Amino acid sequence: MFGSRANGALREFASLPGAFQTLIVRTVSKTAGVRLKALSAGLTDVGRKRSHNEDSYLIDEELQLFVVADGMGGHAGGGTASRIAVETIDKELRGVRNSPTSPFKAETSLQDSPLPDFLRAAVEKACFEIYRTAQEDPRLAGMGTTVITLCVQHQHAMFAHVGDSRAYLVRGDLIQQISEDHSLVNEQIKAGMITPDEARHSRYKNIITRSVGFEEEVQVDVMGIMLELNDSFILCSDGLANLVEDREIREIISTSEMKDAPKKLVDLANERGGDDNITVIVVRAVPA
């Protein structure tokens, strides 16, 4: 186990590659005895510099499932990869939900929940489907996508993640990035080669080290946290994260109606240049 303090919150998780990481954000609990569910709002925008949108997103409040995917591979490839990803993940988890031993019905601790393994498997299936489709159509060769997935179950929020699309948690006056970027600049930061501020302006900031569908298989990070009442999660593509600072995200989330927050975030990214597609989902934990 290891821990790091970020924006006033203590983050702890198992550091084994491929392990289910249990993140703990230490605040005063407001959830005792309260059953929670997720409400959401989302928006995608082409931005100001691109001619087409290669992002896709999914809001499935029945499953309490939310996905952002940022495709790459050209006009046809990127959009196709991100679309296949969100459709496959939704289909796979709907099939799991309808099975006799559905993990959606399991009443377990976060660490013992079977659902993270099914989230991981759904992203792995999306990877295979994207790769297979690219092999069948030369026009789609080399396509892939990032994926950030959130599934809310009872008092748990669980994530599956590949690439540099992000998940943030806003809890009270804290904001914390839940996912870890699979990107060249993040590897450089961890190696002490550059600072986070230098990474933001690096010409290599769009180079990712892991994607869904570029190869037949991919390693998927899976994480989970215990929910608190009024927790807000932000899932976004790098078109937002590269242009809007964490504190600005927290301020908009904390001062806006949930239905208005995605557009305010998208508008801010566009005001800063909108140099990429921008996709945002805001998810909030409310009483069930």
VENJODA-V105670 format. One record per residue. N is the residue number from 1. D_FIRST is the distance of its C-alpha to the first C-alpha in Angstrom with 1 decimal. Layout:
n:N d_first:D_FIRST
n:N d_first:D_FIRST
//
This chain:
n:1 d_first:0.0
n:2 d_first:3.8
n:3 d_first:7.0
n:4 d_first:10.6
n:5 d_first:13.9
n:6 d_first:16.3
n:7 d_first:19.7
n:8 d_first:18.9
n:9 d_first:16.1
n:10 d_first:12.5
n:11 d_first:10.3
n:12 d_first:6.7
n:13 d_first:5.7
n:14 d_first:4.8
n:15 d_first:6.3
n:16 d_first:8.9
n:17 d_first:12.3
n:18 d_first:14.2
n:19 d_first:11.6
n:20 d_first:12.1
n:21 d_first:9.7
n:22 d_first:9.9
n:23 d_first:10.5
n:24 d_first:11.5
n:25 d_first:14.3
n:26 d_first:15.6
n:27 d_first:19.3
n:28 d_first:22.2
n:29 d_first:22.6
n:30 d_first:25.9
n:31 d_first:25.4
n:32 d_first:26.1
n:33 d_first:28.7
n:34 d_first:29.2
n:35 d_first:29.1
n:36 d_first:28.2
n:37 d_first:29.3
n:38 d_first:29.1
n:39 d_first:32.1
n:40 d_first:32.2
n:41 d_first:34.3
n:42 d_first:34.2
n:43 d_first:36.3
n:44 d_first:36.7
n:45 d_first:38.9
n:46 d_first:40.3
n:47 d_first:40.0
n:48 d_first:42.7
n:49 d_first:42.5
n:50 d_first:42.0
n:51 d_first:44.9
n:52 d_first:42.9
n:53 d_first:39.7
n:54 d_first:37.2
n:55 d_first:34.6
n:56 d_first:34.4
n:57 d_first:32.8
n:58 d_first:32.7
n:59 d_first:32.9
n:60 d_first:33.2
n:61 d_first:33.2
n:62 d_first:34.4
n:63 d_first:31.3
n:64 d_first:29.2
n:65 d_first:28.2
n:66 d_first:28.1
n:67 d_first:27.9
n:68 d_first:28.6
n:69 d_first:29.6
n:70 d_first:30.9
n:71 d_first:33.2
n:72 d_first:34.4
n:73 d_first:37.3
n:74 d_first:40.4
n:75 d_first:42.5
n:76 d_first:42.6
n:77 d_first:39.3
n:78 d_first:36.8
n:79 d_first:38.2
n:80 d_first:38.5
n:81 d_first:35.0
n:82 d_first:33.5
n:83 d_first:36.0
n:84 d_first:35.3
n:85 d_first:31.6
n:86 d_first:32.0
n:87 d_first:34.8
n:88 d_first:33.0
n:89 d_first:29.8
n:90 d_first:32.1
n:91 d_first:34.2
n:92 d_first:31.5
n:93 d_first:29.9
n:94 d_first:33.3
n:95 d_first:34.1
n:96 d_first:30.9
n:97 d_first:31.8
n:98 d_first:35.3
n:99 d_first:34.3
n:100 d_first:35.0
n:101 d_first:31.4
n:102 d_first:30.2
n:103 d_first:26.4
n:104 d_first:27.6
n:105 d_first:29.1
n:106 d_first:26.1
n:107 d_first:25.3
n:108 d_first:21.8
n:109 d_first:18.4
n:110 d_first:16.4
n:111 d_first:14.0
n:112 d_first:17.2
n:113 d_first:19.3
n:114 d_first:21.2
n:115 d_first:21.9
n:116 d_first:19.1
n:117 d_first:20.4
n:118 d_first:23.8
n:119 d_first:22.8
n:120 d_first:21.4
n:121 d_first:24.7
n:122 d_first:26.8
n:123 d_first:25.6
n:124 d_first:26.1
n:125 d_first:29.6
n:126 d_first:30.3
n:127 d_first:29.4
n:128 d_first:31.9
n:129 d_first:34.5
n:130 d_first:34.4
n:131 d_first:34.6
n:132 d_first:37.4
n:133 d_first:39.4
n:134 d_first:39.2
n:135 d_first:40.5
n:136 d_first:43.5
n:137 d_first:44.5
n:138 d_first:44.8
n:139 d_first:44.8
n:140 d_first:41.2
n:141 d_first:40.0
n:142 d_first:36.6
n:143 d_first:35.6
n:144 d_first:32.1
n:145 d_first:30.1
n:146 d_first:26.8
n:147 d_first:25.5
n:148 d_first:23.4
n:149 d_first:23.7
n:150 d_first:23.0
n:151 d_first:24.0
n:152 d_first:24.3
n:153 d_first:24.6
n:154 d_first:25.3
n:155 d_first:22.6
n:156 d_first:20.2
n:157 d_first:19.9
n:158 d_first:18.7
n:159 d_first:18.9
n:160 d_first:19.7
n:161 d_first:20.0
n:162 d_first:21.7
n:163 d_first:23.2
n:164 d_first:23.5
n:165 d_first:24.7
n:166 d_first:22.4
n:167 d_first:21.2
n:168 d_first:21.1
n:169 d_first:20.6
n:170 d_first:23.2
n:171 d_first:22.8
n:172 d_first:25.5
n:173 d_first:25.7
n:174 d_first:22.3
n:175 d_first:21.6
n:176 d_first:18.4
n:177 d_first:18.1
n:178 d_first:16.1
n:179 d_first:16.7
n:180 d_first:16.2
n:181 d_first:19.6
n:182 d_first:20.5
n:183 d_first:23.1
n:184 d_first:24.5
n:185 d_first:24.3
n:186 d_first:20.6
n:187 d_first:20.2
n:188 d_first:22.6
n:189 d_first:20.7
n:190 d_first:17.4
n:191 d_first:19.7
n:192 d_first:21.4
n:193 d_first:24.7
n:194 d_first:25.4
n:195 d_first:24.5
n:196 d_first:23.8
n:197 d_first:27.4
n:198 d_first:28.7
n:199 d_first:26.7
n:200 d_first:28.5
n:201 d_first:31.8
n:202 d_first:31.1
n:203 d_first:33.6
n:204 d_first:30.7
n:205 d_first:28.8
n:206 d_first:30.0
n:207 d_first:28.9
n:208 d_first:26.1
n:209 d_first:24.3
n:210 d_first:23.8
n:211 d_first:26.3
n:212 d_first:27.6
n:213 d_first:30.8
n:214 d_first:31.5
n:215 d_first:30.6
n:216 d_first:30.9
n:217 d_first:27.2
n:218 d_first:24.1
n:219 d_first:20.3
n:220 d_first:19.3
n:221 d_first:16.0
n:222 d_first:15.6
n:223 d_first:13.8
n:224 d_first:14.7
n:225 d_first:15.1
n:226 d_first:17.4
n:227 d_first:20.7
n:228 d_first:22.7
n:229 d_first:26.4
n:230 d_first:27.6
n:231 d_first:24.4
n:232 d_first:25.6
n:233 d_first:24.0
n:234 d_first:25.6
n:235 d_first:25.6
n:236 d_first:27.5
n:237 d_first:28.7
n:238 d_first:28.5
n:239 d_first:32.1
n:240 d_first:30.8
n:241 d_first:27.6
n:242 d_first:29.4
n:243 d_first:32.1
n:244 d_first:30.8
n:245 d_first:28.3
n:246 d_first:25.4
n:247 d_first:27.4
n:248 d_first:30.5
n:249 d_first:28.7
n:250 d_first:27.6
n:251 d_first:31.1
n:252 d_first:32.8
n:253 d_first:30.6
n:254 d_first:31.1
n:255 d_first:34.9
n:256 d_first:36.0
n:257 d_first:36.9
n:258 d_first:34.5
n:259 d_first:37.4
n:260 d_first:38.2
n:261 d_first:34.8
n:262 d_first:34.5
n:263 d_first:38.0
n:264 d_first:37.3
n:265 d_first:34.2
n:266 d_first:36.2
n:267 d_first:39.1
n:268 d_first:37.1
n:269 d_first:35.8
n:270 d_first:39.4
n:271 d_first:40.7
n:272 d_first:38.4
n:273 d_first:40.0
n:274 d_first:38.6
n:275 d_first:38.2
n:276 d_first:36.3
n:277 d_first:36.2
n:278 d_first:34.4
n:279 d_first:32.8
n:280 d_first:31.1
n:281 d_first:30.2
n:282 d_first:29.5
n:283 d_first:28.2
n:284 d_first:28.4
n:285 d_first:27.4
n:286 d_first:30.5
n:287 d_first:31.9
n:288 d_first:32.8
//
